Amino acid sequence: MYSNIPIELALRSVLRRWNLIEKNTSIPFQEFKRAISFILNSTFFKFNEEFYEQIFGLPMGSPLSPILADLVIQDLEHNIFNTLTMHIPLYYRYVDDTLLAAPTNQITNILDSFNAYQERIKFTVDYGDEFGISFLDVKLLYDKGSIIFDLYTKPTRRDTSIFSQITLPYTKKVW
């Protein structure tokens, strides 16, 4: 996801929030802008004893990239939701996973709006199945006007982590 977010778009998202940032720093605006730009354009890495430069998008592996990606997506959401004319009763996002409920006949319009924001940031639609829809590790089931939550695991999941050995509810401290 990070490498699909243009540096210029991320920089605009940060600078748009300068009024919040300046309260917590003594760095002048121009110096701050130069520093962020320098960090975002320092995308050199080593692989198999060869040096490379990432030529597009936020730097992979940078601790700043998740924060900047979140700011860009916040701006995208703000832009889209200010232009939609219908009520969205449910919207949740975690990093790049989004759950949205909307009238069925508006899904394509909403998707087109999200995908028109920036050509490299693309969204897809999953309508779920007759049993519901999964979001992260939760299965949401619609039943008679209520949403029931259940645990969801991908069919390809292999229980190899320490977490697969923990039973719910948590009854003891693991570490």
CORNORVEN-V421708 format. One line per field, one symbol per residue. phi: phi as a letter, one per 40 degrees, with the letter a starting at -180 (. if undefined). A space follows every 10 residues. Layout:
BEGIN
phi = ???
END
This chain:
BEGIN
phi = .ccccddccc ccccccbdcc cccbabccdc cccccccccc ccbcabafgb cbbcbagccc gccccccccc cccccdcdcc ccbccbcbca abbbfbbbbb baddcbdccc dccccccacc cbbbbbcgbc chacafbbbb bcafgbbbbb cbbccccbcb ccccccbccc bacca
END
